[in-house]
Amino acid sequence: LVIFNLQQACRNKDYKSFKKYSALVDEKQVNLRSLMEFDFSEAISIDKVESVESIVKRFRTGAMSYGSIS
């Protein structure tokens, strides 16, 4: 049923099916991320956020490619 709704959403560009798919995926708690929630109660100061440049430096396509073939 989960995959069916995803296929329907993609094939027919049906947002309602996508929402059903999303709800079904969110109900199943099989991944660690399913058990996590964001805490929006308190905003983080922009001074405490890492810069885009600093974050992007850590992305290396070579390392990702190497990991996929090893």
N, C-alpha and C positions, 0 to 999 in steps of 0.2 A: 504494500500500500504506500509505503514511503517513496520508493523509487517510481511507482506509477504516477504519483502526484508530481514528482520532479519532471518526469518525461512529458506529462501533459502540459505542464507549465512551459517547458522549453519548446515543445513542438507547436503548441497553439498560442504561444505568447499570452498565456492565461495567468494573470496575477492572482486570481482567486485560488487556483491550484497551487501556485507557489506559496501562498500563505498557509494552505493546508499542509504542504510539505514542511514548511518552516516549523509549524506547530508540532508536527509529529517528530521532527528531529529534536526539537527542544524538550519534548516530554521524556525522551530516552536519555538516561544519564550514564552513558557508556564511556564518555571521554572526560578527562579532567576538566576541560573547559566547560562542560555541562554543569559542573558543580560550583563554578565561580560566578560571581556577580560583580558588576561595577558599583562602586559607591559614589554616587553623584551628590552626596549631601554637602561636601565641602570642596570648593574649587582650589586648584593648585596655582600658586603664584607663578607667573611666566618666568620669573627669575630662577625658579627651581626646575624648570624644564630644560632638558638637553637641547642643544641647537640642532637644526636639520643637518648641517654640515658634519657635525660630530657623529650623528646616527648613520648617515649615508656612508661614511668611511668604513664602517664595519661590514657593509654588504660587498661580497666578493663573488662574482659569478664563477670564477675558477674553483673556489672551494665548494660551491654548490654542485658544479658539474662533477668534480672529483667524487664527491659523496654519492652522487647518483649512480656512478659506474663501479664503485668499489663494493 
